[in-house]
């Protein structure tokens, strides 16, 4: 069995409390308004920056490929 693959650079937004991909310019659009905030001081009560979350994805082959 192959090791799972993943995508790095996901952050926790302190404004909308969701994950967003931090690899785009401007951090994308937050549903709460403006850009997503990965630092607690930008949308919350102060604190440190968000951890770097890695979303694991295992490729699923199509039945025709087997």
N, C-alpha and C positions, 0 to 999 in steps of 0.2 A: 504494500500500500504506500502510495506516494505521500509525502508531507503536504499538509494543506497550504494553499497559497493565500496571501492576504494583501490588503491595501493599507498602507500607513497614512498618517497625516490627517486623521479624523480628530476633531476637537469637540468639547462640550460647550454649548452656548449658554452663558449665564443669564441671558435674556429670555429665550424661549425654552430652555432646558432640553434641547435636542442636540444630536450630533450633526456636525456639518463638515464637509471636506475643506480643509484649509489650504488646498493646492491651487485655488483660483484667486485671481486678483480681487481684493476687496472682501474676501470671505463670503461672498454670496449675499442674498437678501434674506433677512430674518423676518418671520411672520409677525413678530412683535413691532417691527419697524427698524429701518436703517440696516446696518450690516450686523452679522453675527459677532458676538463678543466672546473671545476665548479667555479673556482675563477677567477675573471676578470683579476687579475694581471698575471695569467699564459698564457693568450692568447690575452688579450685586453689591454686597457690603464690603468690598476689599478682599484681598487674598492673593493667591498665587495664580499663575497661568494654568490652563487646562493641561491634563495629561495628553500624550500622543496615543490615541486609541488605534488599534489595528483590527480591521474587519476581516474575518477569515471567510474565504470563499473556496469551496471545493468544486472544480469543474465537473459538470454532469454530462457524460457523453450521450449523444442522441442514440436511440435504439438502432438506427441504421448503421452507426459507426462501429457497433460491436461485432 
